[in-house]
Amino acid sequence: MTSYSERRKDLKYIISIKYAAMKRRAVSKKMDICTKEEFKTLAFSSDELKQIHKRWVDSGFNMKKSPSVDRIDNTVGYFIDNIQFITHSENVCKGNSETNRKPPPRMRKRAVVLKKNEENYFFETGKEACDFLGLSRNAVCIAIRDKKLLHGFTVSYA
């Protein structure tokens, strides 16, 4: 049997996984979705997806560089004309910038410090730190609460 690491190198496998994840999200959000055949046709003809996949494989499967399916307009479903392929990091940043959700007052504008290898990175907000790391908006808060590392960085409020 082929290892997961080997299967990830196969674009056909990744396209199948991406469609399955897309379908789960569409069902949970009660959104329409294109057929698997339509998606496969789009994906196999996408030079952008092929380039993203190659860079991800070459990076040793860095999560920030992994292929991601983005809905161009998040108010509608997964239609062929509403799908683009971008990196996971780009999709997280796009989602963070488009959300209208505001953090609770106690969390607003709390400066964050990321520390790694004797270097400190300062950010005015946790959102900025999450964008830098290519993670979802609340990852920094959770890491601070749980005293966990994020991509090798220790995280704290400034």
C-alpha positions as CSV (number, residue, x, y, z in Angstrom):
1,M,0.0,0.0,0.0
2,T,1.2,3.5,-0.8
3,S,1.9,5.8,2.1
4,Y,-0.1,9.0,2.7
5,S,3.1,11.0,1.9
6,E,3.4,9.3,-1.5
7,R,-0.3,9.7,-2.3
8,R,-0.1,13.4,-1.7
9,K,2.3,13.7,-4.6
10,D,-0.4,12.4,-6.9
11,L,-2.5,15.3,-8.2
12,K,-5.4,12.9,-9.0
13,Y,-5.5,11.9,-5.3
14,I,-5.5,15.5,-4.1
15,I,-8.3,16.5,-6.5
16,S,-10.4,13.6,-5.1
17,I,-9.7,14.7,-1.5
18,K,-10.5,18.3,-2.3
19,Y,-13.8,17.4,-3.8
20,A,-14.8,15.3,-0.8
21,A,-13.9,18.1,1.6
22,M,-15.8,20.6,-0.6
23,K,-18.8,18.3,-0.6
24,R,-18.8,18.0,3.2
25,R,-18.7,21.8,3.5
26,A,-21.4,22.3,0.9
27,V,-23.7,19.8,2.8
28,S,-23.0,21.4,6.2
29,K,-23.7,24.9,4.9
30,K,-26.6,23.8,2.7
31,M,-24.9,25.1,-0.5
32,D,-25.1,23.9,-4.0
33,I,-22.1,22.1,-5.5
34,C,-20.9,21.2,-9.0
35,T,-20.6,17.5,-9.9
36,K,-17.5,15.6,-9.2
37,E,-16.9,15.2,-13.0
38,E,-17.2,19.0,-13.5
39,F,-14.8,19.6,-10.7
40,K,-12.3,17.1,-12.0
41,T,-12.4,18.6,-15.5
42,L,-11.7,22.1,-14.0
43,A,-9.0,20.9,-11.7
44,F,-7.1,18.8,-14.3
45,S,-7.1,21.8,-16.7
46,S,-5.9,24.3,-14.1
47,D,-2.3,25.3,-14.6
48,E,-2.6,27.2,-11.3
49,L,-3.5,24.1,-9.4
50,K,-0.7,22.2,-10.9
51,Q,1.8,24.9,-9.9
52,I,0.5,25.2,-6.4
53,H,0.6,21.4,-6.0
54,K,4.2,21.2,-7.3
55,R,5.3,24.0,-4.9
56,W,3.6,22.2,-2.0
57,V,5.2,18.9,-2.8
58,D,8.6,20.6,-3.3
59,S,8.2,22.4,0.1
60,G,7.9,19.0,1.9
61,F,4.1,19.5,2.3
62,N,4.2,22.8,4.1
63,M,0.5,23.4,5.1
64,K,0.7,27.1,4.2
65,K,1.5,26.1,0.6
66,S,-1.1,23.3,0.2
67,P,-3.7,23.6,-2.5
68,S,-7.0,25.0,-1.5
69,V,-10.4,25.5,-3.2
70,D,-11.7,29.0,-2.8
71,R,-15.2,30.2,-3.4
72,I,-14.7,33.6,-5.1
73,D,-18.0,34.8,-3.8
74,N,-18.6,33.2,-0.4
75,T,-22.4,33.9,-0.5
76,V,-22.9,31.3,-3.2
77,G,-22.0,27.6,-3.5
78,Y,-19.3,25.6,-5.2
79,F,-20.0,26.4,-8.9
80,I,-17.4,26.1,-11.5
81,D,-17.5,29.8,-12.2
82,N,-17.2,30.5,-8.5
83,I,-14.1,28.3,-7.8
84,Q,-10.4,29.2,-7.9
85,F,-7.4,27.4,-6.7
86,I,-5.1,29.2,-4.2
87,T,-2.8,28.2,-1.4
88,H,-4.2,27.4,2.1
89,S,-2.4,30.5,3.4
90,E,-4.0,32.8,0.8
91,N,-7.4,31.3,1.5
92,V,-7.0,31.9,5.3
93,C,-5.9,35.5,4.7
94,K,-8.8,36.0,2.3
95,G,-11.3,34.6,4.8
96,N,-9.9,36.7,7.6
97,S,-10.2,39.8,5.6
98,E,-13.8,39.1,4.4
99,T,-15.3,38.1,7.7
100,N,-17.6,40.6,9.4
101,R,-17.2,38.9,12.7
102,K,-15.6,41.1,15.4
103,P,-13.7,39.6,18.3
104,P,-15.0,40.1,21.8
105,P,-14.0,43.5,23.3
106,R,-11.4,41.9,25.6
107,M,-9.6,40.5,22.6
108,R,-9.6,43.6,20.4
109,K,-6.2,45.0,19.5
110,R,-4.1,42.9,21.9
111,A,-0.6,42.9,20.7
112,V,1.0,39.5,20.1
113,V,4.6,38.3,20.2
114,L,5.9,35.3,18.3
115,K,9.3,34.0,19.4
116,K,11.5,31.5,17.6
117,N,15.3,31.1,17.6
118,E,16.0,34.1,19.7
119,E,14.0,36.3,17.3
120,N,10.8,38.2,18.3
121,Y,8.0,39.1,15.8
122,F,5.6,41.8,17.1
123,F,2.0,42.1,15.8
124,E,-0.6,44.6,16.8
125,T,-3.3,41.9,16.8
126,G,-3.7,38.2,16.9
127,K,-5.3,38.4,13.4
128,E,-2.1,39.9,12.0
129,A,-0.1,37.1,13.6
130,C,-2.5,34.4,12.2
131,D,-2.2,36.0,8.8
132,F,1.6,35.9,9.1
133,L,1.5,32.2,10.0
134,G,-1.2,31.3,7.5
135,L,-3.6,30.1,10.2
136,S,-7.3,30.7,11.0
137,R,-8.2,33.8,13.0
138,N,-8.4,32.2,16.5
139,A,-5.3,30.0,16.3
140,V,-3.2,32.5,18.3
141,C,-5.7,32.8,21.1
142,I,-6.0,29.1,21.4
143,A,-2.2,28.6,21.4
144,I,-1.8,31.2,24.1
145,R,-4.6,29.6,26.2
146,D,-3.3,26.1,25.7
147,K,0.4,27.1,26.0
148,K,1.1,25.4,22.6
149,L,3.6,26.2,19.8
150,L,2.5,27.4,16.4
151,H,4.8,26.4,13.6
152,G,7.6,26.3,16.1
153,F,6.8,29.8,17.6
154,T,6.0,30.4,21.2
155,V,3.1,32.8,21.4
156,S,2.2,35.4,24.0
157,Y,0.4,38.7,24.4
158,A,2.8,41.6,24.4
